[in-house]
């Protein structure tokens, strides 16, 4: 019996990828496009890219791809782009995640050079930001630990006649 993976992202995985695109947009202070496409083998993959400034010369050492346009399956929502559903953007490829048919790994992460660099069965392990939901009670544990710390004593009152810098 051979291993046959589910070739598409689940709704939960797509939601995590969308949150990742939003977080990357905020982190980089540039619009990040996330687009899902299908490989020749029928497996889905998502690419994350930043639109290039057409007034600048494109460096030779980056991987570029065209993203957006009619028929594109975009999962990112950047208000900085005029109309990504209709316009095609030349983008710098940041990284991607592809569903794989390798046993014991549902996903492979692809780096900015297009190389497969990391494999995992859980998409959250391959995302650059912590995108998992907290376990039940996990937030409560953190809050309880905060109570254990000693609070700093209030500052001593200053003599009103002496100047204070704030």
Buried (B, 14 or more C-beta within 10 A) or exposed (E): EEEEBEBBBEEEBBEBBBBBBBBBBEEEEBBBBBBBBEEEEEBBBBBBBBBBEEEEEEEEEBBEBEBBBEEBEBBBBBEEBEEBEEBEBBBBBBBBBBBBBBEEBBBBBBBBEEEEEBBBEEBBEBBEBEBEEEEEEEEEEEEEEEEEEEEEEEEEEEEEEEEEEE
